[in-house]
Amino acid sequence: MAFEPRYPQQKLNYQELRIFSDAELKNYTEEELKNFKIKHPIPMCEELETGPWPSFVSDAKREALHRKKLGQDRLLMHVDAVEDLLGQLEVSFEHGETHWKHGGIVGVSGYGGGVIGRYSDLPEQFPGVAHFHTMRINQTTTKFYDTHFLRALADIWEYRGSGIFNFHGSTGDIIFLGTITEQLEPIFQELAHHMDQDIGGSGSNLRTPSACIGRARCEFACFDTQAMCYEITMAYQDELHRPAFPYKFKIKFDGCPNGCVAAIARSDISIIGTWCDDIRINQDAVKGYIAGDYAPNAGAHKGRDWGKFDIRKEVIGRCPTKCMSIDGDTLVIDNKECVRCMHCINTMPRALKPGVDTGVMMLFGAKAPILEGAQMSTLIVPFMRTEFPYDNVKAVIEKTWDYWMEEGKNRERLGELIQREGLPKFLDMIGVPAAPHMVKEPRSNPYVFWKAEDVPGGFERDINDYRSRHAR
């Protein structure tokens, strides 16, 4: 079925929502910017402007000048907020330590997440950032925006916050960097009632689900990442906004094993598109690659003379399971040995495509370093067909939460719980049988502790019966 939102979506008109005039938005010249000096000496920050790449310090200076020319009467946060932000950053560089402190719980009515309280421990020196709370704004699935939305969003934040954005945070949210406590609720009300926009997740809850661009633009996507991400987000709003978990929980959706949102490395549940039939082969296109008619990697590596394309070296020799061979100029794939790494498909996209019997695989337990260091997720569900409203996917998610909330310690991610209690316990709790796909490497521990119900007849044995069948 075609993707349809649960509720009617309002069409935004920036001219109805705007706060600032065009003259106010473009209120300085490049000459004024060149001569502008912020009120604090920041030599170490300015060192960051000297490299070949664009610098956030330069962007912050533009915003500081823009705010100064707007004037305090056109802003609801301190006019010097951005200048004080750079000044405090310089002091942090000098001291080798941060001068931000977590100020406890601040938020918006009815929500336990979405706002990260932040205060300066140098408020007398930098009054403009005495309060500098971060708000997480729920990104559009796969991050499609129109200019009406973006300009209205920018006006709200210029007026009620620091004017500084981050598109996007590591989980995907739009990040509003810096406002005061008194403006949190008005910002939320503006977003909710005038822009039909929610805030994202923070704290010990479900973080905002994130997806790759999927079938909207990618020919490799094996499922509709936009539809599933949207449905999961809408289905679990309580878990997103009202922290009740041992720690944060991330769900990310990759349309194929290429992993454009890196779900396998960054999410407690990674849902990745895959296929269970054969890779589709266009043998004429294979011949075209061998003959040099088509550029490998869709031309992504052009610009240097890499020599003639060598299918044996660049495709067959790089297959991790050696499941490919070439018979003359005909490519042969032993699909039962394929692990869906996508290398051959990426190298010869005209010749190879994913199969047509598609679904998802589910992996569990990835995270960045907190307690036990970085972990990649572990494959638990090798293949699952899905269709709206994805009840089979939701069932696995909810069983996982039941187990984690019962057994997880405070600030213990799912992967750390699995590591502590063992994969067999996790499989039992979510009702998934063990399978060879879950093995990361050959067994190094020779001791396998079987359960009585897995052993025919249990553990009880009649020694006389045994001796009658086995001569001494």
Residue, then its C-alpha position, 0 to 999 in steps of 0.5 A: m500500500a502507498f504510505e499515508p500519514r495517520y493524520p491530515q498534514q497541514k500545509l505551511n505558509y511562511q508568510e503567515l508564520r514569519i516573525f522577521s521581515d526580509a530587511e531584518l533577516k538580511n541586516y548586515t553587509e559582508e564589509e560589516l561582518k569583516n570589521f565585526k569583533i565580538k566583545h570577548p577575545i577568542p584567539m583559540c576559537e579563531e584559530l579554528e577559522t584558519g583551516p581549509w574547511p568551513s568553521f562553526v566559529s565563522d557561522a557563530k560570528r555571523e549570527a552574533l552580528h545579526r542579533k546585535k543589529l536586530g537589537q534586544d527589543r526584537l529578541l526574547m533571549h539575551v542579545d549577546a547569547v552567541e557572543d557569550l557562547l564563544g567567550q565561554l568556549e574560549v575559557s573552556f579551551e584555556h582551562g581544558e574543561t567544560h563550563w557547562k553543567h547539567g542543571g537538573i530537570v527542565g521540560v515542557s508540560g506533559y513531556g519527560g523528554g525532548v529538552i536537555g537542561r544546560y546552565s553555565d557555571l560562569p553566569e556572571q562572566f557570560p550572562g547571555v548563556a546563564h541558561f542555554h537549554t537544548m531542545r530536540i525537534n522530531q525530524t521528518t522521516t528521512k529528512f525531507y523539508d520544504t523552505h516554508f517549514l525551515r524558514a518558519l522554524a528558523d524565525i521561531w528559534e531566532y526570536r525565542g532562542s539563540g538562533i543556532f541549529n544543528f541539522h541533525g543530531s546523531t539520532g536524527d533530531i533537529i537540535f535547537l542549541g540554547t534558550i532560557t527556561e521561560q521560553l521552553e513552553p512557548i517554543f513548544q506551543e508554537l511548534a505544536h499548534h502553528m507548525d504541527q511539529d513535535i519534539g524528539g526524545s531525550g533521557s531514559n526513553l525511546r529516542t526519535p526513530s531514524a531511517c534512511i531515504g529508502r524507496a523515496r529515492c534508492e533503488f536498493a531499498c528492500f522495504d519502505t523505511q519511511a512508512m515503517c519509521y513513521e508507524i513505529t514513531m507514532a505507535y510509541q509516542d508514550e515511550l518517546h516522550r515519557p522516560a520509563f526505561p533503564y536508559k536510552f533506546k534507539i531504533k533505526f531503519d536501513g533500507c538495505p545492508n549498505g546501512c546509510v544511517a549506520a543502524i548496525a553500529r548505533s541502535d539498540i534495535s537495527i532493522i535492515g532491509t534484506w532479501c531471501d532469494d537470489i541476487r538478480i543478474n543482468q549478464d549483458a551488463v556484466k559483459g559491459y563492465i568487463a569490456g569497460d563500457y560502464a564505469p564501476n561503482a557508478g562512476a564514484h571513483k572517477g578522477r584517477d586512472w585506476g586502470k582497466f576494470d578487473i572483475r576477478k580482482e575488484v568483485i570476485g576476489r573481494c567477496p567475503t564468502k567466495c560465493m562468486s565465480i566467473d565462467g568465461d564472461t558469465l557471472v555465477i553466484d552461489n546464493k546460499e553462501c551470500v551474506r548480503c554484504m552489497h559489495c558486488i552490487n555497489t561495484m556493478p549496479r547496472a548488472l546486479k540488484p537485490g532479490v525480489d523476495t524482500g523483508v527485514m532482518m533485526l539486530f540487537g544491542a549496538k551502542a557507542p561507549i558507555l560502560e563496556g565500550a562500543q558494540m555492534s548489534t547482533l543478528i537475531v532475526p535473519f529474515m522477516r517479511t513485513e507489511f503495514p502495520y508491522d505487527n510482527v516487528k512491534a511484537v519483537i520490540e515489545k518483548t525486548w522492552d519487557y525483558w530489558m525493563e525487568e532485568g536491565k540495571n540503571r544506565e545499562r543499554l540493551g547490548e550490555l544486558i545481553q552481554r551480562e546475561g548471555l545471548p541464550k537468555f535473551l533468545d528465551m525471553i523474546g521467543v526466538p530460537a537459536a540459529p547459525h546466523m547468530v554466530k559471530e565467530p567459531r566457538s572458542n569455549p568448548y563447554v556448552f550448558w544444555k537445558a534439560e528440556d533440550v536433552p531427550g529424556g532430560f538429565e536423569r540416566d539409569i546407569n545400569d541401562y547405560r552399562s547394558r548398552h556399552a561394554r566395559 
